[in-house]
Amino acid sequence: MGDAHVRTLDDLQAAPPASGEHTKRPVDRGRLARLRTPRSPRLWFEILLIAVSYWTYSMIRNAVPEQKDKALRNADWIWQAEHALGIAVEHTVNHAVNSVTWLIVSMNYYYATLHFIVTIGVLIWLYRWHPGRYAAARLALFATTGVALVGYYFYPLAPPRLMPDGGFVDTVIEHGTWGSMASGNLASMSNQYAAMPSMHIGWSLWCGITIALLAKPVWAKALGLLYPATTLTVIVSTANHFWLDALGGVLCLAFGYALACAWYGRLPHRLARYVGAAELGPLKA
């Protein structure tokens, strides 16, 4: 090519733009990410936020019209769909576990209490020991719960124990225990046809994933993974949910994590452990 100068990549990067050429500054993604860096959580604000958020969730959930006929039709459809898929074993599990009194009574109390106790406990643990990850994890949980309300409104669903021809046992009534806001004397305080999606699964899986990814002792990780698996067994044994309700809870949680990841630029466990700390890896402070 004679004396023509071949412009290398280095030449192109070093040379100033020619006259009339316009360049666009690249988007500083790092700067955008820093704008959404989690702040140090404030105790009074978090207590108020959680209290108000749960009150709002409960009010909206219980304000959704109890469309009994539609909820029962949907339950029949779910039950038939599970038969077609070969996973309709809830009736067998419900009756088998119900025959062991001490076990089913324990499950009734598990269903009524651990749903709240463990979730609050994990939030406190994050606040105290992983403040840099707290806000993102809390956003994932709140988004999971929020999108569940959409399911309750548009897809009312009766739990198996309320199907008149299903043959399921309402274990709370059968054993005279306190294990469900939608059974016995507490039925009027809660929407009985908000079974899809299952927030027992959504919340327990959030707890389990958080513990499994962030806890250091192997036994703690194992308990984290065991918790949602046990919860799944409980919700089916007590006839409060179908398997597919649990799948709905998983999908809601996936949405929650996707939103948290989009907002903070990465999943909660990949953020720095402490606010302002250098991010050295997925599980390092």
C-alpha positions in Angstrom: 0.0 0.0 0.0 3.0 2.3 -0.5 3.5 4.8 2.2 0.0 4.7 3.5 -0.2 4.4 7.2 -2.1 1.5 8.6 -4.0 2.7 11.6 -3.9 0.2 14.4 -6.4 -0.1 17.2 -4.1 1.8 19.5 -3.9 4.6 16.9 -7.6 4.8 16.7 -8.0 4.9 20.5 -5.3 7.5 20.9 -6.1 9.8 18.0 -8.5 12.7 18.6 -11.7 12.6 16.6 -11.5 14.0 13.1 -13.3 17.3 12.3 -17.0 16.8 12.1 -16.9 13.5 13.9 -18.9 13.2 17.0 -18.3 10.7 19.8 -20.6 9.7 22.6 -19.4 9.2 26.1 -19.9 5.6 27.2 -22.4 5.1 30.0 -20.7 4.9 33.3 -22.4 1.8 34.6 -20.3 1.9 37.7 -21.5 5.4 38.5 -25.2 4.3 38.0 -24.6 1.3 40.3 -23.2 3.5 43.0 -26.3 5.7 42.9 -28.2 2.6 44.1 -25.7 1.4 46.7 -27.5 0.2 49.8 -27.5 2.6 52.7 -27.0 1.6 56.3 -30.4 0.4 57.6 -31.9 2.4 60.4 -33.6 0.3 63.1 -36.6 2.6 63.8 -37.3 3.0 60.1 -37.1 -0.8 59.4 -39.4 -1.6 62.3 -41.9 0.9 61.1 -41.6 -0.1 57.4 -42.1 -3.8 58.2 -45.0 -3.2 60.5 -46.8 -0.9 58.0 -46.0 -3.1 55.0 -47.4 -6.2 56.7 -50.5 -4.4 57.9 -51.0 -3.1 54.3 -50.5 -6.6 52.9 -52.9 -8.1 55.3 -55.5 -5.4 54.7 -55.3 -5.8 50.9 -55.2 -9.6 51.0 -58.3 -9.8 53.3 -60.1 -7.1 51.3 -59.9 -9.1 48.1 -63.5 -10.4 47.5 -64.0 -13.9 48.6 -65.2 -15.3 45.3 -66.2 -18.7 46.7 -67.7 -20.2 43.5 -64.8 -19.1 41.4 -62.3 -20.2 44.0 -63.8 -23.7 44.2 -63.9 -24.0 40.4 -60.2 -23.0 40.3 -59.5 -25.6 43.0 -61.2 -28.3 40.9 -59.1 -27.2 37.9 -55.9 -27.3 39.8 -56.7 -30.8 41.2 -57.5 -32.1 37.8 -54.4 -30.6 36.3 -52.3 -32.3 39.0 -53.9 -35.6 38.2 -53.0 -35.1 34.6 -49.4 -34.4 35.6 -49.3 -37.4 38.0 -48.5 -35.3 41.1 -51.9 -35.4 42.8 -50.8 -37.0 46.0 -51.9 -34.3 48.5 -55.0 -36.4 49.5 -52.8 -39.4 50.4 -50.2 -37.3 52.3 -52.9 -35.4 54.2 -54.6 -38.6 55.4 -51.3 -40.4 56.2 -49.9 -37.6 58.3 -53.2 -36.8 59.9 -53.2 -40.4 61.4 -50.2 -39.5 63.5 -51.6 -37.1 66.0 -48.5 -35.7 67.5 -47.0 -35.1 64.1 -50.0 -33.3 62.5 -50.6 -31.2 65.7 -46.9 -30.1 65.5 -47.4 -29.3 61.9 -50.5 -27.2 62.7 -48.5 -25.0 65.1 -45.5 -25.0 62.7 -47.8 -23.6 60.0 -49.2 -20.9 62.3 -46.0 -19.7 63.8 -42.7 -20.3 62.0 -43.9 -18.5 58.9 -43.5 -15.3 60.9 -40.9 -16.1 63.5 -38.2 -17.4 61.0 -38.8 -14.6 58.5 -38.4 -11.9 61.1 -35.4 -13.7 62.6 -33.7 -13.8 59.2 -34.4 -10.1 58.7 -32.9 -9.3 62.1 -29.9 -11.5 61.3 -29.3 -9.6 58.0 -29.7 -6.3 59.7 -27.2 -7.1 62.4 -24.6 -9.2 60.5 -25.1 -8.3 56.8 -26.2 -4.6 56.7 -24.8 -4.1 53.2 -27.1 -6.9 51.8 -30.1 -6.1 54.0 -31.9 -3.6 51.8 -31.6 -5.7 48.6 -32.7 -8.9 50.4 -35.6 -7.0 52.0 -36.6 -5.6 48.6 -36.7 -9.1 47.2 -39.0 -10.3 50.0 -41.3 -7.3 49.8 -41.6 -7.6 46.0 -42.4 -11.3 46.4 -45.1 -10.5 48.8 -46.5 -7.6 46.7 -46.8 -9.6 43.5 -48.6 -12.3 45.5 -51.5 -9.9 46.0 -52.0 -9.9 42.2 -52.5 -13.6 42.3 -54.9 -13.4 45.2 -57.0 -10.9 43.3 -57.1 -12.4 39.9 -57.0 -16.1 40.8 -59.0 -16.8 44.0 -58.3 -20.4 45.0 -59.8 -22.6 47.7 -57.3 -24.7 49.7 -57.8 -28.5 49.4 -59.4 -28.7 52.9 -62.3 -26.5 51.7 -63.2 -28.6 48.7 -66.6 -30.1 49.5 -66.0 -33.3 47.5 -62.2 -33.5 47.9 -62.2 -35.7 51.0 -59.4 -33.7 52.6 -59.1 -33.3 56.4 -59.0 -29.8 57.9 -56.4 -30.8 60.5 -56.9 -27.7 62.7 -60.6 -28.5 63.1 -60.0 -32.3 63.3 -57.6 -32.0 66.3 -58.9 -28.8 67.9 -55.6 -26.9 67.5 -54.7 -23.4 66.4 -52.9 -23.7 63.1 -54.5 -21.6 60.4 -56.1 -18.2 60.3 -58.6 -19.6 57.8 -59.9 -22.5 60.0 -62.2 -22.7 63.0 -62.9 -19.5 65.0 -60.4 -17.4 63.1 -61.8 -18.0 59.7 -63.7 -14.7 59.6 -60.4 -12.8 60.1 -58.7 -14.0 56.9 -59.5 -14.5 53.3 -60.0 -18.2 53.0 -59.6 -18.2 49.2 -56.2 -16.7 48.9 -54.2 -20.0 48.4 -52.4 -19.1 45.2 -49.6 -18.4 45.4 -48.4 -19.9 48.7 -46.4 -17.2 50.7 -45.5 -19.9 53.2 -43.3 -21.2 50.4 -42.3 -17.8 49.0 -41.1 -16.6 52.5 -39.6 -19.9 53.6 -37.6 -20.2 50.4 -36.4 -16.7 50.7 -35.2 -17.5 54.3 -33.6 -20.8 53.1 -31.7 -19.3 50.2 -30.5 -16.4 52.3 -29.2 -18.6 55.1 -27.7 -21.2 52.7 -25.8 -18.5 50.8 -24.7 -16.3 53.7 -24.3 -18.5 56.8 -20.8 -19.9 57.3 -21.4 -23.1 59.4 -22.4 -26.1 57.3 -25.1 -27.1 59.7 -26.7 -23.6 59.3 -26.7 -24.0 55.5 -28.2 -27.4 55.9 -31.0 -26.0 58.1 -31.6 -23.2 55.6 -32.2 -25.7 52.8 -34.3 -28.0 55.1 -36.6 -25.2 56.2 -38.5 -24.6 52.8 -38.5 -28.4 52.2 -40.2 -28.9 55.6 -42.6 -26.1 55.0 -43.7 -27.7 51.7 -44.4 -30.9 53.5 -46.4 -29.0 56.2 -48.6 -27.0 53.8 -49.5 -30.2 51.9 -50.0 -32.4 55.0 -52.4 -29.8 56.6 -54.3 -29.5 53.3 -53.7 -25.8 53.2 -52.1 -25.8 49.7 -51.7 -27.8 46.5 -48.3 -28.5 45.0 -49.0 -25.9 42.3 -49.6 -23.2 44.9 -46.0 -23.8 46.0 -44.9 -23.4 42.5 -46.7 -20.0 42.4 -44.7 -19.0 45.5 -41.5 -19.9 43.8 -42.4 -17.8 40.8 -43.2 -14.8 43.0 -39.8 -15.2 44.7 -38.1 -15.3 41.3 -39.8 -12.0 40.5 -38.6 -10.5 43.8 -35.0 -11.5 43.2 -35.1 -10.2 39.6 -36.4 -6.9 40.8 -33.7 -6.6 43.5 -31.0 -7.6 41.0 -32.2 -5.0 38.5 -32.3 -2.3 41.1 -29.0 -2.9 42.8 -27.1 -4.4 39.9 -26.6 -7.8 41.4 -28.2 -10.4 43.7 -28.3 -9.6 47.4 -25.7 -12.1 48.4 -23.2 -10.7 45.9 -23.3 -7.2 47.5 -20.7 -6.2 50.1 -21.4 -7.4 53.6 -21.0 -4.0 55.1 -22.1 -0.7 53.6 -19.2 1.1 52.0 -17.0 -2.0 52.0 -15.1 -3.1 48.9 -16.9 -5.9 47.1 -14.4 -8.7 47.0 -16.6 -11.5 45.8 -20.0 -13.1 46.1 -19.7 -14.1 49.8 -16.9 -11.9 51.1 -17.1 -8.7 53.1 
